[in-house]
Amino acid sequence: MLTPRAPGTSRARHASLAAAILVAALPALAASSPVRPAPAGSPVRAASAVLRSAGVAPGVRSAEQAQLRAVGVAAAWRVTRGSGVTVGVLDSGADPTVPDLTGSVTVGPDYTRGADPPGYQPPHLHGTYIASLIAGHGSGPGDGSGVIGVAPAASIVSVRVILDDEEPGFTSFHNDTAYNDTVGNGIRYAIRHGVGVINMSLGGSTPTRDLRAAVADAIAHGVVVVAAAGNDAMGGNGFTPYSYPASYPGVISVGAVGADGQRASFSDRNASVVLSAPGVNVIGAGPGGSYLEGSGTSPASAIVAGVAALIRSRYPGLSPVQVEQAMVSSASHRPAGGYSPDVGFGEVDAPAALSAAAELAAVHPDRGLAAGQRFGHDPGPIQVVHRDTARIRGYLAAAAILALAALALLIWLVVRIRWLLSATP
């Protein structure tokens, strides 16, 4: 679930590991950095956190195949594996020593510095999990075990802009206005360091001017911006409140679906949702040799960011809106009518998105499809498909009557004024 935010604050919050977080950790990690639900009534909390093993590295690779097959990555990898693209992961920080991410993560600044007590070592739980879903390359002999992400040859710039739920400074971080601009600062850092895609598996219910400006700056610099739609829909079947940055213009807002391609019960339902991706029981890497299985729009967002990285790798000249167009136009499990606030335009399909991107790139790298491809060959002039002649005649008759009435009134006024003038002594 998307964690609730205290009234009056604008802090970003996790959009993941909600309905379940399942952790297989080394004993040392379990002892020093437990994952636990926040106490009831706390202003910011994960929906629930259930501890159980998600397996070890060799078994994890086979267990994650379902989420990879759902978006068709095997076929996409015959075209590209994401090399040459850097993805900015704005989160709780990714652990660069994790075997499945070794050599792929550059650690950026920590904009949350000072929130935790001096000397405390953050677990980097959520951020490592998200980074592995995007660019995990596996581990062991031939990288044949562990987690492999959607774009395993991509690189990650990890910027710490939020805290994991179990960190001691979590509550103070969310209540201290000094940290209001952490996400915006992270976006600007990612832009300066040449990322092609930004993923934000986080969100807040209050839009801010700084965050909106940072998002606009990223898009203006050609960065594809992806964000989790949020996990607040469990409470009812109606529309859920908008989450930010996912609901800002130009951001690819991602909802979560299950194995059947249908909206997960927790996934936000509103008009901001652009695409959907697997978000139920998604397996990823964690810090300290752990493997996590989580449900939420956070993993769904990471998967879409990975597909965007594949497109950026193969077709670097496409603009952010064209990358989005390629994924939207090729989505699978399309809802009736083509769009639904449940799942957006459908579930992202990696190989189909690359094919759509190829069409866009073949026409012109920054102009999109030709008019003939968009509207049909030689569309000609716009044709009138219906003409209501009776209504048109009625309007003309009414206009003529009004014109005559206006003329009669004008004549009467002229005659009246002349009579008054002649009657004056």
C-alpha positions as CSV (number, residue, x, y, z in Angstrom):
1,M,0.0,0.0,0.0
2,L,1.0,3.6,-0.5
3,T,1.9,4.7,3.0
4,P,-0.3,7.5,4.4
5,R,1.3,10.9,5.0
6,A,0.7,13.2,7.9
7,P,-1.6,16.1,7.2
8,G,0.2,19.2,6.0
9,T,3.4,17.4,4.9
10,S,4.6,16.8,1.4
11,R,7.1,14.1,2.0
12,A,7.3,11.3,-0.6
13,R,6.5,7.9,0.6
14,H,7.0,4.3,-0.5
15,A,4.6,2.9,-3.0
16,S,5.6,-0.7,-2.5
17,L,6.4,-3.8,-0.5
18,A,3.0,-3.2,0.8
19,A,0.4,-6.0,0.5
20,A,3.4,-8.2,1.3
21,I,7.2,-8.0,1.8
22,L,8.8,-11.4,2.0
23,V,12.4,-11.4,3.0
24,A,15.1,-14.0,2.9
25,A,18.0,-12.4,4.7
26,L,21.3,-13.4,6.1
27,P,21.1,-13.9,9.9
28,A,23.1,-10.8,10.5
29,L,20.7,-8.7,8.4
30,A,17.7,-10.1,10.1
31,A,19.2,-9.3,13.5
32,S,20.4,-5.8,12.7
33,S,17.8,-4.5,10.2
34,P,14.4,-6.2,10.7
35,V,11.5,-5.4,8.4
36,R,8.5,-4.7,10.5
37,P,5.2,-2.9,10.2
38,A,5.1,0.5,11.8
39,P,3.0,0.8,14.9
40,A,-0.7,1.5,14.6
41,G,-1.5,5.1,14.4
42,S,2.0,6.2,13.2
43,P,1.8,9.0,10.5
44,V,3.7,7.0,7.9
45,R,3.7,3.3,7.6
46,A,3.7,0.3,5.3
47,A,0.4,-1.5,4.9
48,S,1.8,-4.8,6.3
49,A,5.1,-6.6,6.3
50,V,5.1,-10.4,6.5
51,L,8.5,-12.0,7.0
52,R,9.3,-15.3,5.3
53,S,12.0,-16.7,3.0
54,A,11.9,-15.9,-0.7
55,G,14.6,-18.5,-1.4
56,V,18.3,-18.5,-2.2
57,A,20.1,-17.3,-5.4
58,P,19.8,-20.5,-7.5
59,G,16.1,-20.9,-6.8
60,V,15.3,-17.2,-7.2
61,R,16.2,-17.2,-10.9
62,S,13.6,-19.8,-11.7
63,A,11.1,-18.2,-9.3
64,E,11.3,-14.8,-11.1
65,Q,10.6,-16.2,-14.6
66,A,6.9,-15.5,-14.3
67,Q,7.4,-11.8,-13.9
68,L,9.9,-11.7,-16.8
69,R,7.7,-13.8,-19.1
70,A,4.7,-11.5,-18.4
71,V,6.5,-8.6,-20.2
72,G,8.4,-10.7,-22.7
73,V,11.9,-9.8,-21.8
74,A,13.5,-12.9,-23.5
75,A,12.4,-11.7,-26.9
76,A,13.4,-8.1,-26.1
77,W,16.9,-9.2,-25.1
78,R,17.5,-10.5,-28.7
79,V,17.3,-6.8,-29.6
80,T,19.0,-5.1,-26.6
81,R,19.8,-5.7,-23.0
82,G,19.9,-2.0,-22.1
83,S,23.6,-1.2,-22.6
84,G,24.7,2.4,-22.7
85,V,21.7,3.6,-20.6
86,T,21.8,5.0,-17.1
87,V,18.7,4.8,-15.0
88,G,18.3,7.1,-12.0
89,V,16.8,5.3,-9.1
90,L,15.4,7.8,-6.6
91,D,14.7,5.7,-3.5
92,S,16.1,4.7,-0.1
93,G,19.5,3.9,-1.7
94,A,20.8,0.9,-3.5
95,D,23.5,-1.4,-2.1
96,P,26.3,-1.5,-4.7
97,T,27.9,-4.5,-3.1
98,V,25.0,-6.8,-3.8
99,P,26.2,-9.6,-6.1
100,D,23.3,-9.2,-8.5
101,L,24.2,-5.5,-8.9
102,T,28.0,-5.5,-8.6
103,G,29.6,-3.0,-11.0
104,S,26.3,-1.6,-12.1
105,V,25.5,1.0,-9.4
106,T,27.0,4.4,-8.9
107,V,26.0,5.9,-5.5
108,G,24.9,9.5,-5.6
109,P,24.3,11.9,-2.7
110,D,22.1,11.1,0.4
111,Y,19.6,13.9,0.6
112,T,18.2,12.4,3.8
113,R,21.4,12.9,5.7
114,G,20.8,13.9,9.3
115,A,17.4,12.2,9.6
116,D,18.9,9.0,11.2
117,P,21.0,9.1,14.4
118,P,24.8,9.6,13.9
119,G,26.6,6.3,13.0
120,Y,23.4,4.5,11.9
121,Q,23.9,2.4,8.7
122,P,20.7,2.5,6.5
123,P,19.6,-0.9,5.2
124,H,18.9,0.3,1.7
125,L,16.2,-2.3,1.5
126,H,13.6,-0.8,-0.9
127,G,16.1,0.9,-3.1
128,T,18.2,-2.2,-3.6
129,Y,15.1,-4.2,-4.5
130,I,13.9,-1.6,-7.0
131,A,17.4,-1.3,-8.6
132,S,17.6,-5.1,-9.1
133,L,14.3,-5.2,-10.9
134,I,15.6,-2.7,-13.4
135,A,19.3,-3.7,-13.9
136,G,20.1,-6.8,-11.9
137,H,22.5,-8.9,-13.9
138,G,22.4,-12.1,-11.8
139,S,25.3,-13.7,-9.9
140,G,27.2,-16.9,-9.6
141,P,28.9,-18.8,-12.5
142,G,27.9,-17.1,-15.8
143,D,25.5,-14.9,-13.8
144,G,23.1,-17.8,-14.0
145,S,21.6,-17.4,-10.5
146,G,20.2,-14.6,-8.5
147,V,18.0,-11.8,-9.9
148,I,18.1,-10.6,-13.4
149,G,16.3,-7.3,-14.2
150,V,14.5,-6.1,-17.3
151,A,17.5,-4.2,-18.6
152,P,20.5,-6.2,-17.2
153,A,23.1,-4.3,-19.1
154,A,21.9,-0.9,-18.0
155,S,23.7,1.2,-15.2
156,I,22.1,2.7,-12.1
157,V,22.7,6.0,-10.4
158,S,21.3,5.6,-6.9
159,V,20.1,8.7,-5.1
160,R,18.8,8.4,-1.6
161,V,15.7,10.6,-1.2
162,I,13.6,8.6,1.2
163,L,14.0,6.3,4.2
164,D,13.1,2.7,4.6
165,D,10.2,2.2,7.0
166,E,12.2,0.6,9.8
167,E,14.9,3.3,10.0
168,P,14.9,5.2,13.3
169,G,14.7,8.6,11.6
170,F,11.7,7.7,9.5
171,T,9.1,9.7,11.5
172,S,11.3,12.8,12.0
173,F,12.2,12.7,8.3
174,H,8.6,12.9,7.3
175,N,7.8,15.7,9.8
176,D,10.8,17.9,9.2
177,T,10.3,20.5,6.4
178,A,14.0,20.6,5.9
179,Y,13.6,17.4,3.8
180,N,10.7,18.7,1.7
181,D,12.7,18.9,-1.5
182,T,14.7,15.7,-1.3
183,V,13.0,14.2,-4.4
184,G,13.3,17.3,-6.5
185,N,17.0,17.6,-5.5
186,G,17.4,13.9,-6.5
187,I,15.8,14.6,-9.9
188,R,18.1,17.5,-10.6
189,Y,21.2,15.5,-9.6
190,A,20.2,12.7,-11.9
191,I,19.7,15.1,-14.8
192,R,23.2,16.5,-14.2
193,H,24.7,13.1,-14.3
194,G,23.3,12.1,-17.7
195,V,20.5,9.6,-16.9
196,G,18.2,8.6,-19.7
197,V,15.4,7.3,-17.4
198,I,14.4,8.1,-13.9
199,N,12.4,5.7,-11.7
200,M,10.5,6.9,-8.6
201,S,8.8,4.0,-6.8
202,L,7.4,6.5,-4.2
203,G,4.7,9.1,-4.0
204,G,2.9,11.6,-1.9
205,S,-0.7,13.0,-1.9
206,T,0.3,16.7,-2.0
207,P,1.8,18.2,-5.1
208,T,4.6,20.8,-4.6
209,R,5.9,23.5,-6.9
210,D,9.5,22.3,-6.5
211,L,8.8,18.7,-7.5
212,R,6.7,19.7,-10.5
213,A,9.5,22.0,-11.7
214,A,12.1,19.3,-11.2
215,V,10.0,16.8,-13.2
216,A,9.4,19.3,-16.0
217,D,13.2,20.0,-16.1
218,A,13.9,16.3,-16.4
219,I,11.5,15.9,-19.4
220,A,12.9,19.1,-21.0
221,H,16.3,17.4,-20.8
222,G,15.1,14.4,-22.6
223,V,14.7,12.1,-19.6
224,V,12.0,9.5,-19.4
225,V,10.3,9.8,-16.0
226,V,8.5,6.8,-14.5
227,A,6.7,6.7,-11.2
228,A,4.5,4.4,-9.1
229,A,0.8,5.2,-9.3
230,G,0.3,4.3,-5.6
231,N,-1.3,1.6,-3.5
232,D,-4.3,3.3,-1.8
233,A,-7.1,1.5,-3.6
234,M,-7.7,-1.3,-1.1
235,G,-10.3,0.7,0.8
236,G,-13.0,0.8,-2.0
237,N,-13.9,0.4,-5.6
238,G,-14.0,4.1,-6.5
239,F,-11.3,6.4,-7.8
240,T,-8.3,6.9,-5.5
241,P,-6.6,10.2,-4.8
242,Y,-3.9,11.3,-7.1
243,S,-0.3,10.6,-6.1
244,Y,2.7,12.7,-6.9
245,P,5.0,12.7,-8.9
246,A,3.1,10.0,-10.8
247,S,0.2,12.4,-11.6
248,Y,2.3,15.3,-13.0
249,P,2.1,15.8,-16.8
250,G,4.7,13.9,-18.7
251,V,5.3,11.3,-16.0
252,I,4.5,7.6,-16.9
253,S,2.3,6.6,-14.0
254,V,2.4,2.8,-13.5
255,G,-0.3,0.6,-11.9
256,A,0.1,-3.0,-10.7
257,V,-1.5,-6.1,-12.2
258,G,-1.5,-9.7,-11.3
259,A,-0.7,-12.7,-13.4
260,D,-4.0,-12.4,-15.2
261,G,-3.3,-8.9,-16.3
262,Q,-6.0,-7.5,-14.2
263,R,-5.6,-4.6,-11.7
264,A,-4.2,-5.6,-8.3
265,S,-6.7,-4.8,-5.6
266,F,-4.3,-2.3,-4.0
267,S,-3.3,-0.5,-7.2
268,D,-4.6,3.1,-7.4
269,R,-7.4,3.7,-9.8
270,N,-7.5,7.1,-11.4
271,A,-6.9,9.0,-14.6
272,S,-3.2,9.4,-14.0
273,V,-2.5,5.7,-14.7
274,V,-0.7,5.3,-18.1
275,L,0.5,1.8,-18.1
276,S,0.5,-1.3,-15.8
277,A,3.1,-4.0,-15.1
278,P,3.4,-7.0,-12.8
279,G,3.1,-5.9,-9.2
280,V,2.1,-9.0,-7.3
281,N,4.7,-11.3,-5.7
282,V,7.5,-9.8,-7.6
283,I,11.0,-11.1,-6.7
284,G,14.1,-8.9,-6.4
285,A,17.4,-8.7,-4.6
286,G,17.9,-7.1,-1.2
287,P,20.9,-6.0,0.8
288,G,23.2,-8.4,2.7
289,G,22.5,-11.4,0.5
290,S,18.7,-11.3,0.9
291,Y,16.0,-11.8,-1.7
292,L,12.7,-10.0,-1.5
293,E,9.2,-10.8,-2.8
294,G,7.0,-7.8,-2.8
295,S,3.6,-6.6,-4.0
296,G,2.9,-3.0,-5.0
297,T,3.1,-0.4,-7.7
298,S,6.8,0.1,-6.8
299,P,8.0,-3.1,-8.6
300,A,5.5,-2.4,-11.4
301,S,7.1,1.1,-11.9
302,A,10.6,-0.5,-11.9
303,I,9.6,-2.9,-14.6
304,V,8.3,-0.2,-16.9
305,A,11.5,1.8,-16.2
306,G,13.5,-1.2,-17.3
307,V,11.5,-1.4,-20.6
308,A,12.1,2.3,-21.1
309,A,15.8,1.7,-20.7
310,L,15.7,-1.0,-23.4
311,I,14.0,1.4,-25.8
312,R,16.5,4.2,-24.9
313,S,19.4,1.7,-25.5
314,R,18.3,0.7,-29.0
315,Y,16.8,4.0,-30.1
316,P,18.5,6.8,-28.2
317,G,17.2,9.5,-30.4
318,L,13.6,9.1,-29.4
319,S,12.1,11.8,-27.1
320,P,10.5,10.9,-23.8
321,V,7.0,11.2,-25.3
322,Q,7.9,8.9,-28.1
323,V,9.3,6.3,-25.6
324,E,5.9,6.6,-23.8
325,Q,4.1,6.3,-27.1
326,A,5.9,3.2,-28.1
327,M,5.0,1.5,-24.8
328,V,1.4,2.7,-24.8
329,S,0.6,1.8,-28.4
330,S,2.0,-1.7,-28.0
331,A,0.6,-2.6,-24.6
332,S,-1.0,-6.0,-24.0
333,H,-4.2,-6.9,-22.1
334,R,-5.7,-3.7,-23.4
335,P,-8.9,-2.8,-21.6
336,A,-12.2,-2.4,-23.4
337,G,-12.4,0.9,-25.1
338,G,-8.6,1.2,-25.2
339,Y,-8.1,2.9,-21.8
340,S,-9.1,2.3,-18.2
341,P,-8.2,4.1,-15.0
342,D,-7.6,0.6,-13.6
343,V,-4.7,-0.4,-15.9
344,G,-4.1,2.6,-18.1
345,F,-3.6,1.6,-21.8
346,G,-2.7,-2.0,-20.7
347,E,0.3,-4.0,-19.5
348,V,3.7,-3.1,-20.9
349,D,5.1,-5.5,-23.5
350,A,8.9,-5.2,-24.0
351,P,9.4,-6.7,-27.4
352,A,6.2,-5.1,-28.8
353,A,7.4,-1.7,-27.4
354,L,10.7,-2.1,-29.1
355,S,9.0,-2.9,-32.4
356,A,6.8,0.2,-32.0
357,A,9.9,2.3,-31.2
358,A,11.5,1.0,-34.3
359,E,8.7,2.4,-36.4
360,L,8.9,5.8,-34.7
361,A,12.7,5.9,-35.2
362,A,12.5,4.8,-38.8
363,V,10.3,7.8,-39.7
364,H,12.3,10.4,-38.0
365,P,14.0,10.3,-34.6
366,D,12.1,13.3,-33.3
367,R,9.0,13.7,-35.3
368,G,7.1,10.4,-34.8
369,L,4.8,8.8,-37.4
370,A,3.9,10.3,-40.7
371,A,0.4,11.6,-41.2
372,G,-0.4,8.6,-43.5
373,Q,0.5,6.1,-40.8
374,R,-1.4,8.0,-38.2
375,F,-4.6,8.9,-40.1
376,G,-4.5,6.6,-43.1
377,H,-3.2,7.1,-46.7
378,D,-4.2,10.3,-48.5
379,P,-6.9,11.3,-46.0
380,G,-7.9,14.3,-48.1
381,P,-10.1,17.1,-46.8
382,I,-12.3,16.8,-43.8
383,Q,-15.7,15.5,-44.9
384,V,-19.1,16.5,-43.4
385,V,-20.8,13.2,-42.3
386,H,-24.1,14.8,-41.3
387,R,-25.9,18.0,-42.2
388,D,-29.1,18.9,-40.4
389,T,-30.7,21.1,-43.1
390,A,-34.0,21.6,-41.2
391,R,-32.1,23.0,-38.2
392,I,-29.9,25.2,-40.4
393,R,-33.0,26.7,-42.1
394,G,-34.6,27.3,-38.7
395,Y,-31.5,29.1,-37.5
396,L,-31.4,31.3,-40.7
397,A,-35.1,32.1,-40.3
398,A,-34.6,33.1,-36.7
399,A,-31.6,35.2,-37.6
400,A,-33.6,37.0,-40.3
401,I,-36.5,37.7,-37.9
402,L,-34.1,39.1,-35.4
403,A,-32.4,41.3,-38.0
404,L,-35.8,42.7,-39.1
405,A,-36.8,43.3,-35.5
406,A,-33.5,45.2,-34.8
407,L,-34.0,47.3,-38.0
408,A,-37.6,48.1,-36.9
409,L,-36.4,49.1,-33.5
410,L,-33.7,51.3,-34.9
411,I,-36.3,53.1,-37.2
412,W,-38.6,53.6,-34.3
413,L,-35.8,55.1,-32.2
414,V,-34.8,57.5,-34.9
415,V,-38.5,58.7,-35.5
416,R,-39.0,59.1,-31.7
417,I,-35.9,61.2,-31.2
418,R,-36.9,63.5,-34.1
419,W,-40.4,63.9,-32.7
420,L,-38.9,64.8,-29.3
421,L,-36.6,67.3,-30.8
422,S,-39.4,69.0,-32.8
423,A,-41.6,69.2,-29.8
424,T,-39.0,71.0,-27.7
425,P,-39.8,74.9,-27.6
